[in-house]
Amino acid sequence: MHYTGTIWRPPYEAASLLLEVTAGCTHHKCKFCTLYHDLPFQFRMSPMEDIECDLREVKRTIKGLRSGHMDRVFLTGANPFALSYDKLAAIAELIHKYLPSVTSIGSFARITDVTPKTDEELAKLEALGYDGLTIGMETGDDEALRFMNKGYTSADIIEQCRRLDAAEIHYRFFYLVSISGAGRGEMGAKLTADLCNQLHPSLIGANMLTVYPDSELYAEIQRGNWQEEGELEKYKEIRTLIENLQIPVIFAAMGASNAYQFHGQLPRDKKKLLSFLDKIIENVSEEELRRYRKSVRHL
């Protein structure tokens, strides 16, 4: 298999086939992100012959397995959905040629990846199996999106996700706790809840911001331009987000950035999740949580 650099995937894609079709990020300008610093380039698509070679290898391998079955493929890279419709369609056709049991194809995606595709192209991609995109929307706080150089606004999130809804391409959100900065987290959480309540994400995954020295955000902190939330403040922010969500959605904090991991189905489990967070806020010290944050060497 062809893999380049560190391969990232959401926790819930653990059972999916990880197929490299891109490496790096088309944007590569978010101030907090260090995930693709190990690559000598910003972004590239894999040669189609490499993709086909990997699919042939997988086909040979699963023949020897008891089930001989693979139903989901997750395309790796920061945002493979940035590829043109023609390229995504060609990749899907190869997947179905070699792995006919595959019923869905997912990937990470940026909001800006959806914009250039027509409604007709989105519908065709859904018919080819594209579904369950993971979108790092991060927040509904426009000031934070601008400062962190995300390259889109909350209005863009609403517009493009409504287009995904219309195409019946399901999506999951990553929410970045503390992206609004010290003293603004609960406000950012309320703005995010207001945004999400207008859309239909199947899951909202909370990841806690961890600032690394090789990030642009670290330099902004050193210049006195931004201040990170305290660790207990981050849990109050998550609590505010859950409290204000009104849509049916899975809420999960499952990644390594979370000292305490949890998940539940809203609205059914809202009281249980809020009670769990209250216990952390009331009984866990800032120092203990800060020790955990410092121990997270890489996400």
NUFIVO-846166 format. One record per atom (N, C-alpha, C, O): x, y, z; residue in one letter. Coordinates in steps of 0.001 Angstrom, whole numbers, padded with zeros to 6 digits, always signed. Last residue first. Layout:
<atoms>
XYZA
...
</atoms>
This chain:
<atoms>
-001286+014879+018152L
-002658+014424+018018L
-002744+013325+016964L
-003828+012804+016702L
+001434+014605+020394H
+000937+014826+019036H
-000462+014262+018952H
-000782+013273+019611H
+001685+014641+023126R
+002828+015039+022295R
+002432+015316+020854R
+003028+016159+020183R
+000146+015353+025816V
-000298+015022+024461V
+000755+015522+023491V
+000730+016682+023080V
+000952+016343+028200S
+001416+014989+027853S
+001037+014585+026440S
+001544+013592+025918S
-000305+018734+028526K
+001131+018784+028233K
+001659+017407+027809K
+002688+017314+027141K
-002860+017789+029192R
-002662+018536+027952R
-001188+018543+027551R
-000860+018378+026376R
-002363+016614+031727Y
-002753+015775+030595Y
-002480+016502+029278Y
-001932+015910+028348Y
-001783+018910+033166R
-000754+017868+033025R
-001093+016958+031852R
-000215+016576+031077R
-004259+020165+033036R
-003123+020777+032340R
-001988+019780+032173R
-001299+019794+031153R
-005758+018515+034697L
-006097+018595+033276L
-004964+019205+032469L
-004732+018801+031330L
-004485+019047+037129E
-004530+017686+036606E
-004813+017693+035097E
-004182+016966+034331E
-004961+021817+037394E
-003584+021306+037304E
-003551+019900+036716E
-002686+019591+035897E
-007712+022016+037686E
-007081+022611+036503E
-005678+022034+036292E
-005260+021793+035160E
-009175+018982+039006S
-008450+020251+039131S
-007897+020719+037790S
-007649+019921+036885S
-012470+017793+039199V
-011132+017633+038615V
-010431+018988+038628V
-011030+020011+038299V
-015027+018386+040197N
-014141+017498+040958N
-012716+017348+040418N
-011847+016828+041117N
-016606+020065+038615E
-016643+020225+040069E
-015529+019479+040789E
-015119+019886+041876E
-016128+019240+036008I
-015926+020644+036354I
-015823+020835+037860I
-015047+021666+038333I
-016890+016525+036190I
-015515+016894+035845I
-015229+018313+036322I
-014208+018563+036963I
-019599+016817+036801K
-018720+016122+037745K
-017255+016440+037467K
-016466+016606+038398K
-020543+018078+034503D
-020603+018784+035789D
-019661+018141+036810D
-019006+018837+037585D
-020264+016017+032639L
-019404+017198+032528L
-019401+017990+033833L
-018362+018520+034228L
-022297+014303+033555F
-020908+013825+033469F
-019949+015012+033441F
-018936+015010+034140F
-024522+015938+033191S
-024164+015509+034542S
-022708+015034+034587S
-021981+015325+035536S
-024541+016124+030411L
-024353+017337+031206L
-023938+016996+032628L
-023099+017681+033212L
-025042+013440+029768L
-023790+014069+029358L
-023515+015330+030168L
-022377+015576+030567L
-027614+013086+030861K
-026496+012231+031299K
-025161+012878+030960K
-024244+012867+031781K
-029125+014944+029448K
-028979+015084+030903K
-027794+014277+031422K
-027064+014724+032306K
-028870+013879+026770K
-028382+015215+027134K
-028159+015347+028641K
-027103+015818+029064K
-029650+011558+025511D
-028635+011452+026559D
-028148+012808+027064D
-027112+012878+027724D
-031664+012388+023642R
-031924+011336+024629R
-030950+011380+025801R
-031362+011255+026954R
-031373+014138+021527P
-031497+014701+022887P
-031598+013656+024002P
-031616+014010+025181P
-028080+012742+021303L
-028948+013849+021694L
-030255+013779+020910L
-030246+013396+019740L
-026250+010074+022456Q
-027214+010488+021436Q
-028089+011603+021998Q
-028748+011439+023024Q
-022753+010251+023329G
-024163+009986+023585G
-025015+010493+022448G
-024556+011245+021589G
-019526+009894+024887H
-020389+010070+023721H
-021815+009744+024115H
-022060+009054+025104H
-016183+010627+026044F
-017597+010312+026255F
-018343+010479+024946F
-017858+011121+024015F
-013142+010934+027832Q
-013848+010637+026593Q
-015274+010200+026894Q
-015533+009496+027870Q
-010995+013246+029110Y
-012136+012400+029457Y
-012962+012195+028198Y
-013423+013153+027576Y
-009091+014537+027585A
-008652+013792+028770A
-009737+012830+029232A
-009440+011728+029692A
-008854+014707+024185N
-009812+014747+025293N
-009340+013899+026459N
-009203+012682+026334N
-007098+014199+022184S
-007049+015536+022783S
-007952+015665+024005S
-007832+016620+024772S
-007679+011727+021121A
-006625+011802+022122A
-006551+013164+022802A
-005993+013273+023894A
-011343+011608+020754G
-009958+011656+020306G
-008972+011812+021448G
-009364+012005+022599G
-013982+011764+021587M
-013337+010457+021609M
-011848+010487+021254M
-011159+009484+021437M
-016777+012941+022232A
-015442+013465+022506A
-014547+012247+022687A
-014373+011756+023803A
-019845+013346+020486A
-018743+012485+020930A
-017485+013297+021176A
-017167+014221+020427A
-023236+013075+019849F
-022182+013975+020321F
-021082+013113+020921F
-021346+012253+021761F
-025486+012544+017261I
-024519+011906+018163I
-023491+012954+018562I
-022938+013644+017705I
-028615+014269+017200V
-027245+014106+016721V
-026443+013304+017743V
-026698+013382+018944V
-031378+016233+016694P
-030964+014855+016987P
-029589+014605+016383P
-029421+014721+015169P
-030931+019629+017944I
-031129+018664+016872I
-030809+017246+017345I
-030049+017072+018298I
-030220+021522+019758Q
-031634+021132+019732Q
-031920+020055+018684Q
-033064+019616+018559Q
-027701+022559+021949L
-028041+021813+020744L
-029472+021313+020826L
-029886+020749+021838L
-027149+023684+024410N
-027858+024505+023434N
-028171+023786+022124N
-028846+024355+021266N
-025738+021781+025865E
-026961+022329+026445E
-027806+023057+025396E
-029034+023051+025477E
-023468+021429+024269I
-024447+020351+024389I
-025790+020884+024885I
-026846+020490+024390I
-022225+023976+024700L
-022590+023515+023360L
-023675+022443+023439L
-024691+022538+022749L
-021809+023979+027450T
-022684+024990+026851T
-023137+024561+025463T
-024295+024757+025092T
-019959+021890+027684R
-021267+021800+028351R
-022265+022769+027722R
-023423+022419+027492R
-017800+022947+026314I
-018477+021765+025775I
-019874+021639+026380I
-020841+021325+025686I
-017224+025037+028154E
-017591+025335+026762E
-018332+024156+026133E
-019368+024340+025494E
-016466+023650+030384K
-017660+024499+030475K
-018157+024850+029072K
-019361+024947+028837K
-014130+022553+029380Y
-015255+021657+029692Y
-016554+022440+029873Y
-017629+021937+029546Y
-012605+024873+029104K
-012919+024077+027915K
-014101+023142+028179K
-014963+022959+027320K
-012277+025622+031727E
-013084+026485+030864E
-013487+025740+029591E
-014579+025950+029062E
-010474+023737+032540L
-011842+023642+033050L
-012785+024504+032224L
-013952+024160+032042L
-008216+024732+031102E
-008749+023400+030832E
-010179+023225+031349E
-011011+022627+030665E
-008459+028098+029776G
-008046+027132+030765G
-008726+025794+030507G
-009709+025732+029768G
-007922+029137+026357E
-008768+028861+027513E
-008049+027985+028518E
-007147+027226+028166E
-005199+031169+025192E
-005922+029901+025239E
-006795+029820+026484E
-006452+030365+027533E
-005119+034263+023583Q
-004915+033529+024837Q
-005789+032294+024858Q
-006985+032365+024575Q
-003380+036404+021324W
-004426+035409+021573W
-004093+034682+022855W
-002921+034501+023185W
-001274+038150+021044N
-002463+038387+020218N
-003617+037442+020505N
-004719+037641+019995N
+001267+037985+022098G
+000216+038556+022925G
-001082+038814+022194G
-001909+039602+022654G
+003204+036651+020815R
+003088+038073+020479R
+001996+038768+021286R
+001812+039980+021181R
+002691+034102+021706Q
+003922+034756+022154Q
+003890+036253+021880Q
+004479+037036+022625Q
+000357+033621+020264I
+000298+033682+021725I
+001520+034421+022261I
+001407+035260+023154I
+001395+033526+017684E
+000422+034568+018012E
+000299+034733+019529E
+000154+035851+020023E
+002951+031218+017902A
+003612+032506+017672A
+002678+033667+018001A
+003120+034682+018538A
+000896+029362+018172Y
+001863+029524+019258Y
+002581+030867+019128Y
+002792+031565+020120Y
-000264+029573+015634L
-001013+030027+016807L
-000093+030237+018005L
-000279+031182+018770L
+001526+028354+013982E
+001416+029805+013892E
+000667+030367+015089E
+000920+031493+015516E
+003360+025724+015634S
+002162+026264+015000S
+002234+027788+014932S
+002921+028424+015732S
+005357+024568+017066D
+005616+024790+015647D
+004392+025308+014900D
+004381+025330+013670D
+004381+024176+019686P
+005321+025272+019413P
+005587+025547+017937P
+006002+026652+017587P
+000812+023607+019779Y
+002181+023110+019673Y
+003120+024226+019235Y
+002714+025125+018498Y
-002089+023378+021670V
-001201+024294+020945V
+000226+023762+020976V
+000783+023499+022042V
-005041+021821+021229T
-003747+021626+021875T
-002730+022410+021060T
-002536+022128+019877T
-008487+021928+021607L
-007325+022571+021024L
-006088+022300+021877L
-006091+022521+023088L
-010281+018950+021667M
-009775+020079+022442M
-008496+020617+021820M
-007554+019874+021544M
-013072+018102+019730N
-011634+017941+019928N
-011112+019171+020654N
-011455+020299+020302N
-016150+016543+019369A
-015419+017623+020032A
-013950+017231+020189A
-013632+016164+020714A
-018222+015862+016704G
-017088+015359+017472G
-016291+016520+018049G
-015813+017381+017310G
-021403+015229+015939I
-020534+016363+016262I
-019441+015822+017178I
-019715+015380+018294I
-023154+013561+013348L
-022306+013488+014542L
-021579+014820+014703L
-021191+015453+013721L
-024715+014222+011262S
-025046+012967+011942S
-024262+012820+013239S
-024648+012055+014123S
-026041+017501+010767P
-024888+016623+010951P
-025314+015338+011649P
-026176+015363+012527P
-028003+019345+009519H
-028298+017951+009854H
-027023+017102+009948H
-026929+016078+009272H
-028798+022750+010642L
-028263+021749+009712L
-028570+020337+010208L
-029296+020152+011185L
-029394+024538+012558Q
-029962+024808+011231Q
-029606+023728+010217Q
-030052+023775+009070Q
-027931+023819+014717N
-029383+023626+014816N
-030090+023917+013495N
-031263+023577+013334N
-025398+024717+014092C
-025703+023289+013929C
-027205+023030+013955C
-027691+022118+013286C
-025685+027472+014769L
-025378+027035+013402L
-025808+025585+013185L
-026496+025270+012214L
-026186+027360+017515D
-027150+028029+016636D
-026948+027606+015189D
-027917+027402+014458D
-023820+026114+018336A
-025100+025410+018498A
-026162+026028+017594A
-026948+025310+016976A
-022046+028186+017759T
-021930+026904+017051T
-023221+026109+017157T
-023664+025501+016183T
-022867+030137+019549L
-022909+030430+018114L
-022861+029139+017300L
-023542+029010+016283L
-022294+028757+021923K
-023679+029124+021610K
-023837+029435+020122K
-024827+029042+019505K
-019507+028560+021731A
-020321+027340+021782A
-021771+027638+021424A
-022408+026866+020707A
-018747+031227+021871G
-018496+030474+020640G
-019322+029205+020581G
-019788+028812+019511G
-019495+031683+024535M
-020143+032435+023464M
-019964+031708+022130M
-020911+031586+021353M
-017731+029979+025804E
-019160+029697+025913E
-019956+030471+024866E
-020970+029984+024367E
-015219+031191+025052G
-015575+029828+024686G
-017067+029554+024729G
-017616+028962+023800G
-014108+033544+025769R
-015074+033598+024674R
-015628+032223+024309R
-016414+032098+023370R
-012116+033294+027670G
-013214+034194+027961G
-014308+034245+026913G
-015328+034904+027117G
-009654+032460+025289A
-010017+032623+026695A
-011130+033649+026856A
-011095+034726+026262A
-010929+031267+022071G
-009989+031899+022981G
-010544+032103+024385G
-011739+031940+024632G
-012232+029862+020142S
-012627+031263+020320S
-011730+032004+021302S
-011761+033233+021364S
-011253+027295+020366I
-010850+028063+019187I
-011220+029544+019323I
-010593+030394+018690I
-012086+025664+022386S
-011137+026723+022738S
-010704+027561+021548S
-009870+028453+021699S
-012731+022796+020481V
-012945+023465+021765V
-011782+024414+022055V
-010621+024012+021979V
-013833+022399+017420L
-012559+022607+018095L
-012762+023450+019338L
-012943+024665+019258L
-015702+019804+015992Y
-015769+021081+016701Y
-014490+021238+017505Y
-014092+020309+018208Y
-016381+018191+013037F
-015406+018316+014115F
-015541+019725+014685F
-015500+020711+013949F
-019377+016668+011858F
-018620+017881+012172F
-017547+017596+013216F
-017779+016847+014165F
-020342+014686+009096R
-020060+014772+010528R
-019184+015997+010743R
-018346+016323+009903R
-022908+014049+006667Y
-021632+014625+007096Y
-021566+014667+008620Y
-022581+014681+009317Y
-024408+012599+003724H
-024354+012834+005158H
-022962+013324+005559H
-021972+013050+004880H
-025904+013629+000945I
-024559+013239+001383I
-024465+013594+002868I
-024445+014773+003222I
-028216+014527-000229E
-028286+013358+000659E
-026912+012761+000923E
-026768+011552+001102E
-028279+016903-001480A
-027729+015783-002256A
-027777+014470-001486A
-027422+013419-002021A
-029204+018474+000591A
-030062+018303-000590A
-029605+017133-001446A
-030421+016450-002065A
-026975+018367+002300D
-028263+017817+002728D
-029150+017524+001525D
-029771+016464+001443D
-025171+019781+000711L
-024919+018361+000993L
-026201+017682+001455L
-026488+016554+001053L
-026438+022255+000862R
-026294+021618-000446R
-025984+020131-000286R
-026477+019309-001059R
-026125+022737+003553R
-027484+022579+003036R
-027458+021954+001646R
-028365+021201+001292R
-023400+023083+003546C
-023951+021873+004182C
-025411+021671+003802C
-025878+020534+003737C
-023165+025556+002262Q
-022620+024362+001617Q
-023156+023079+002253Q
-023346+022083+001554Q
-024537+027361+004044E
-024879+027251+002625E
-024421+025927+002025E
-025199+025249+001353E
-023233+026989+006531I
-024672+026738+006384I
-025033+026504+004919I
-025752+025559+004595I
-020602+027728+005879I
-020886+026399+006438I
-022357+026052+006215I
-022683+024953+005764I
-020964+030382+005087D
-020502+029391+004101D
-020807+027972+004589D
-021221+027118+003805D
-021633+031538+007514A
-022633+031524+006442A
-022265+030519+005361A
-023140+029876+004781A
-019216+031339+008848S
-020323+030506+009313S
-021425+030435+008258S
-022080+029404+008114S
-016643+031343+006267T
-017442+031941+007336T
-018533+030974+007783T
-018743+029926+007171T
-013222+030430+005448Y
-014659+030442+005206Y
-015360+031060+006406Y
-014740+031276+007446Y
-010575+030298+006228G
-010863+030461+004809G
-012333+030369+004444G
-012671+030243+003267G
-009328+030166+008696K
-009983+028963+008179K
-010361+029087+006705K
-010456+028077+006008K
-007754+031842+010360N
-007503+031748+008920N
-008077+030463+008326N
-007413+029765+007560N
-008240+032476+012931M
-007515+031234+012702M
-007265+030956+011218M
-006639+029956+010865M
-009735+034818+012565F
-008428+034888+013213F
-007597+033641+012923F
-006391+033735+012696F
-012087+033765+011318R
-011230+034740+010635R
-009821+034747+011234R
-008831+034691+010504R
-013073+032056+013280L
-012772+031528+011951L
-011835+032466+011192L
-010910+032021+010511L
-013499+033936+015349A
-012499+032878+015507A
-012107+032281+014164A
-010926+032025+013928A
-015552+035436+014201E
-014310+036102+014597E
-013183+035083+014758E
-012049+035336+014352E
-017593+033547+013832D
-016917+034133+012674D
-015609+034820+013027D
-014661+034793+012243D
-018309+030639+015250D
-017844+031962+015668D
-017021+032576+014530D
-015883+032168+014294D
-018883+028050+014961G
-019778+028984+014292G
-019439+030422+014604G
-020197+031330+014262G
-016095+025800+014352T
-016904+026691+015181T
-017879+027474+014312T
-017725+027552+013093T
-015098+023416+012852E
-014416+023999+014013E
-015335+024831+014918E
-015362+024605+016128E
-015442+021826+010655M
-016050+023170+010603M
-015527+024029+011759M
-015516+025255+011651M
-014145+019488+009232G
-013629+020269+010352G
-014185+021677+010297G
-013477+022616+009934G
-016153+016855+008306I
-015832+018251+008015I
-015347+018944+009280I
-016058+018981+010284I
-016325+013838+006827T
-015971+014451+008103T
-015434+015846+007824T
-014392+016005+007188T
-019001+012295+005055L
-017829+013166+005059L
-017580+013676+006472L
-018524+013918+007225L
-020959+010294+004391G
-020261+010299+005665G
-018971+011089+005624G
-017943+010613+006107G
-020343+009408+000949D
-021250+009633+002069D
-020432+009641+003355D
-019345+009067+003409D
-020341+008269-002299Y
-019737+009239-001372Y
-020748+009616-000293Y
-021852+010079-000582Y
-021540+006591-004150G
-021220+006054-002828G
-020604+007037-001862G
-020360+006687-000708G
-022561+007512-006480L
-021345+006696-006590L
-020879+006171-005235L
-019928+005392-005169L
-024576+009134-005575A
-024963+007888-006246A
-023770+006951-006407A
-023942+005733-006466A
-023014+011256-004663E
-023785+010460-003693E
-024167+009115-004309E
-024091+008080-003647E
-022132+012173-007126L
-021158+011622-006180L
-021856+010790-005112L
-021351+009744-004704L
-024543+013117-008171K
-023869+011992-008832K
-022833+011356-007906K
-022672+010135-007902K
-025021+015247-006436A
-025977+014145-006505A
-025354+012911-007146A
-025609+011787-006713A
-022811+016855-007060L
-022963+016318-005709L
-023929+015137-005703L
-023678+014135-005033L
-023447+017489-009729E
-022248+016696-009433E
-022322+016093-008033E
-021935+014941-007837E
-025748+019035-009352E
-025827+017791-010121E
-024627+016895-009829E
-024775+015680-009696E
-024725+021209-007993D
-025696+020353-007318D
-025817+019010-008027D
-025971+017972-007383D
-021156+021409-008651T
-022551+021731-008919T
-023464+020807-008126T
-023038+019756-007647T
-018407+022427-006679K
-019149+021320-007284K
-020604+021732-007495K
-021213+022337-006613K
-017189+024475-005267P
-017083+024466-006730P
-017883+023370-007425P
-018020+023391-008648P
-018002+023893-002420T
-018411+025080-003182T
-018324+024937-004697T
-019301+025247-005379T
-016756+021798-001154V
-018106+021588-001675V
-018459+022676-002691V
-019128+022415-003691V
-014381+022725-000204D
-014334+021640-001188D
-015690+021434-001861D
-015765+020958-002993D
-014890+024523+001813T
-014559+025068+000490T
-014433+023992-000583T
-014383+024321-001768T
-015126+022867+004010I
-016326+023517+003479I
-016074+024006+002055I
-016950+023910+001195I
-013092+019958+003548R
-013256+021349+003946R
-014560+021878+003359R
-015034+021389+002334R
-013111+016568+004666A
-013458+017587+003678A
-013453+018957+004331A
-013768+019100+005512A
-012117+013131+004826F
-012144+014472+005398F
-012505+015445+004282F
-012243+015186+003107F
-014400+010616+003535S
-013117+011321+003571S
-013255+012519+004494S
-014359+012883+004898S
-015957+007579+002229G
-015872+008791+003040G
-014514+009442+002941G
-013589+008895+002340G
-018185+005615+000554I
-016834+006170+000464I
-016821+007478+001243I
-017596+008386+000944I
-020066+002546+000590S
-019901+003965+000906S
-018426+004349+000910S
-017548+003543+001219S
-020064-000075-000242T
-021318+000677-000402T
-021159+002158-000088T
-022021+002956-000455T
-018188-002677-001615V
-018153-001353-000991V
-019440-000591-001289V
-019853-000477-002443V
-018178-004977-003101S
-018989-004988-001883S
-019045-003627-001201S
-019860-003427-000301S
-016371-004665-005170P
-017799-004461-005458P
-018688-004478-004221P
-019836-004038-004284P
-013523-003654-005564L
-014187-004004-004305L
-015694-003788-004455L
-016232-002821-003915L
-012797-003037-008163Y
-011993-004019-007433Y
-012663-004500-006147Y
-012408-005613-005688Y
-014881-001312-008995K
-014363-002352-009889K
-013653-003448-009098K
-013876-004637-009329K
-015203+000480-006939H
-016290-000471-007196H
-015842-001602-008135H
-016367-002713-008071H
-012754+001866-007187I
-013104+001180-005941I
-014173+000120-006207I
-014050-001015-005746I
-012996+002957-009757L
-011946+001973-009472L
-012275+001178-008209L
-012095-000039-008171L
-015135+004700-009302E
-015286+003616-010276E
-014227+002543-010071E
-014517+001353-010196E
-013978+006484-007481A
-015106+005635-007070A
-015281+004460-008016A
-015547+003343-007574A
-012085+007693-009159I
-011636+006932-007987I
-012748+005989-007528I
-012487+004825-007221I
-013782+008980-010968A
-012863+007951-011462A
-012357+007072-010314A
-012217+005859-010470A
-015043+010803-009249A
-015841+009769-009928A
-014950+008639-010407A
-015307+007469-010275A
-012891+012398-008537L
-013587+011629-007499L
-014425+010513-008119L
-014505+009412-007574L
-012320+013484-011066K
-011325+012660-010374K
-011973+011815-009285K
-011638+010640-009129K
-014693+014884-011671D
-014199+013848-012577D
-013210+012917-011879D
-013253+011703-012076D
-014862+016747-009536Y
-015876+015702-009701Y
-015343+014558-010555Y
-015518+013391-010206Y
-011570+017304-008117S
-012682+017604-009017S
-013677+016446-009060S
-013366+015321-008670S
-010761+017294-004622L
-010547+016851-005995L
-011786+017137-006837L
-012903+017201-006324L
-011622+017815-002096A
-011232+018972-002917A
-011001+018576-004372A
-011041+019428-005259A
-011843+015532-000746F
-013059+015976-001433F
-012800+017254-002239F
-013671+017712-002979F
-009484+015159+000650P
-009590+014580-000697P
-010817+015056-001464P
-010841+014996-002693P
-008060+016684+002880N
-009346+016998+002239N
-009406+016474+000810N
-009382+017258-000140N
-005872+015368+004077A
-006629+016367+004836A
-007983+016663+004214A
-008959+016872+004934A
-005847+011785+003597G
-005421+013130+003251G
-006323+014116+003968G
-007410+013756+004419G
-007778+008931+002387T
-006916+009655+003325T
-006382+010942+002708T
-006449+011162+001499T
-011023+007700+002238L
-009930+008269+001469L
-009083+009147+002375L
-009615+010019+003062L
-012329+004787+003344F
-012071+006159+003785F
-010841+006657+003051F
-009748+006114+003213F
-014850+002531+002413V
-013504+003034+002141V
-013416+004466+002644V
-014318+005269+002404V
-016783-000281+003382R
-016541+001164+003425R
-015073+001483+003186R
-014179+000800+003686R
-016954-003058+003135D
-018118-002258+002748D
-017893-000754+002793D
-018731-000004+002291D
-015590-006054+002218M
-015202-004703+002605M
-016331-003778+002169M
-016647-003705+000981M
-014948-009503+002714H
-015936-008440+002503H
-015378-007108+002990H
-014763-007041+004054H
-014083-011974+003513G
-013848-011572+002133G
-014690-010376+001735G
-015096-010240+000582G
-014292-013342+005922S
-015470-012648+005405S
-015315-012313+003920S
-016284-012358+003162S
-011751-014521+006121R
-012954-015340+006299R
-014171-014665+005684R
-014981-015307+005015R
-009352-013586+003597L
-010022-013405+004873L
-011312-014214+004930L
-011890-014549+003896L
-008336-013757+001079G
-007843-014720+002054G
-008487-014598+003416G
-008214-015404+004305G
-009455-011657-000192K
-009834-012998-000651K
-009415-014057+000349K
-010041-015111+000463K
-008185-009493+000833I
-009467-009866+001446I
-009982-011211+000942I
-010840-011830+001572I
-005842-009433-000813T
-005761-009683+000621T
-007086-010165+001189T
-007119-011137+001943T
-006691-008812-003385R
-005978-010083-003143R
-006002-010447-001671R
-006161-011613-001312R
-007812-006286-002837K
-008649-007360-003372K
-008002-008721-003141K
-008676-009674-002748K
-005541-004871-002043V
-006620-005113-001082V
-007501-006262-001546V
-007894-007112-000747V
-004151-004830-004478E
-003555-005474-003300E
-004625-005811-002265E
-004619-006896-001683E
-005890-003333-006035R
-005605-004728-006421R
-005036-005490-005234R
-005386-006647-005003R
-005695-000932-004659L
-006976-001640-004683L
-006805-003094-005111L
-007496-003981-004608L
-003052-000233-005211D
-003466-000492-003836D
-004784-001264-003783D
-004955-002151-002947D
-003224+000153-007999C
-002325-000874-007457C
-002730-001243-006029C
-002752-002421-005673C
-004919+002353-008100E
-005371+001071-008650E
-004521-000079-008130E
-005037-001162-007851E
-003236+004257-006929I
-004534+003957-006328I
-005035+002600-006806I
-005517+001794-006010I
-001135+004269-008776D
-000883+003868-007387D
-002178+003483-006689D
-002222+002503-005946D
-002453+005203-011057E
-001885+003851-011101E
-001539+003349-009696E
-001630+002150-009433E
-003112+007780-010350M
-004190+006797-010466M
-003647+005372-010492M
-004297+004445-010009M
-000992+009282-007924P
-001189+008816-009298P
-002278+007747-009338P
-002350+006900-008447P
-002536+011362-005438S
-001797+010154-005781S
-002002+009826-007259S
-003084+010068-007794S
-002202+014881-005294M
-003045+013717-005551M
-002151+012536-005884M
-001123+012697-006541M
-000937+017002-002707R
-000809+016332-003996R
-001802+015175-004073R
-002183+014581-003064R
+000211+019822-000913F
-000890+018944-001283F
-000562+018264-002601F
+000018+018874-003499F
+002745+020798+000014Q
+001482+021208+000620Q
+000377+020206+000350Q
-000320+019782+001273Q
+005694+018856+000912F
+004861+019571-000050F
+003555+019939+000638F
+003276+019447+001732F
+006914+017260+002742P
+007765+018247+002053P
+007000+019057+001008P
+007598+019862+000294P
+005254+016727+005885L
+005293+016540+004434L
+006144+017617+003767L
+006102+018775+004184L
+004929+017278+008510D
+005967+016291+008178D
+006080+016060+006670D
+006919+015275+006228D
+002819+018939+008922H
+004129+019549+008878H
+005228+018571+008473H
+006334+018987+008129H
+000198+018275+009186Y
+000856+017895+007932Y
+002223+018548+007778Y
+002731+018699+006666Y
-000719+019164+011677L
-000873+017751+011318L
-000070+017347+010091L
+000309+016182+009967L
-000875+021545+012914T
+000484+021055+012651T
+000458+019632+012069T
+001497+018978+011981T
-003008+024364+013221C
-002780+023019+012696C
-001301+022727+012453C
-000574+023534+011874C
-003692+026932+013956F
-003514+025946+015029F
-002984+024608+014531F
-002550+023787+015340F
-004071+028431+011640K
-002994+028800+012560K
-002700+027738+013617K
-001578+027657+014119K
-004375+027099+008460C
-005019+027244+009765C
-003940+027421+010831C
-002999+026631+010901C
-003281+026587+006006K
-003052+027919+006560K
-003706+028123+007923K
-003606+029210+008491K
-003842+024506+004190H
-002580+024500+004934H
-002250+025870+005537H
-001086+026270+005576H
-005420+023818+001797H
-005423+025122+002474H
-004118+025358+003232H
-003384+026302+002941H
-005038+021242+000924T
-005068+022304-000085T
-004961+023686+000557T
-004465+024622-000070T
-002776+019103+002586C
-003988+019916+002659C
-003936+021032+001633C
-002910+021695+001484C
-001529+015676+002295G
-001457+017092+002575G
-002803+017767+002504G
-003839+017114+002379G
-002404+013523-000351A
-001587+013738+000842A
-001468+015244+001036A
-001324+015996+000072A
-004899+011311-001725T
-004209+012590-001638T
-003309+012565-000418T
-003435+011694+000443T
-005484+008701-001520V
-005708+009306-002836V
-005125+010712-002892V
-004885+011246-003975V
-005143+005806+000291E
-004527+007112+000024E
-004821+007552-001409E
-004462+006876-002373E
-007567+004306+002150L
-007007+004350+000802L
-006436+005732+000546L
-007166+006723+000578L
-008436+002257+004605L
-007790+003558+004427L
-007042+003551+003101L
-006021+002881+002949L
-011476+000728+005167L
-010235+000631+004410L
-009687+002038+004218L
-010393+002916+003722L
-012790+001011+008519S
-012804+001325+007089S
-011448+001028+006452S
-010412+001073+007115S
-012790+000785+011229A
-013040-000447+010470A
-013017-000225+008961A
-013205-001173+008199A
-012369+003409+012113A
-011389+002373+012440A
-011560+001105+011609A
-010579+000422+011316A
-013794+005692+011945E
-013425+005066+010678E
-012439+003915+010884E
-011758+003497+009947E
-014148+006869+014402Y
-015233+006016+013914Y
-014949+005400+012546Y
-015783+004655+012031Y
-011895+008529+014755P
-012018+007281+015523P
-013050+006319+014947P
-012865+005103+014992P
-010657+009678+011525P
-011506+009823+012705P
-011617+008495+013450P
-011450+007437+012843P
-007143+009591+010659R
-008531+009187+010408R
-009346+009453+011663R
-008792+009457+012762R
-004019+010154+009092W
-005007+010539+010090W
-006390+010041+009673W
-006752+010067+008497W
-000763+009109+008729I
-002119+008925+008219I
-003107+009200+009346I
-003053+008577+010406I
+002224+010818+008101T
+001310+010303+009117T
-000103+010229+008540T
-000579+011187+007930T
+003623+010023+004841G
+003552+010746+006102G
+002641+010062+007102G
+002324+008880+006969G
+001750+008088+002663T
+002713+009181+002736T
+002546+009919+004051T
+001453+010395+004357T
+001420+004822+001299Y
+001023+005795+002314Y
+002139+006819+002460Y
+003321+006480+002393Y
+000405+002274-000701H
+001130+003540-000757H
+000585+004473+000320H
-000578+004872+000264H
+000839-001196+000000M
+000000+000000+000000M
+000882+001258+000000M
+001949+001293+000613M
</atoms>
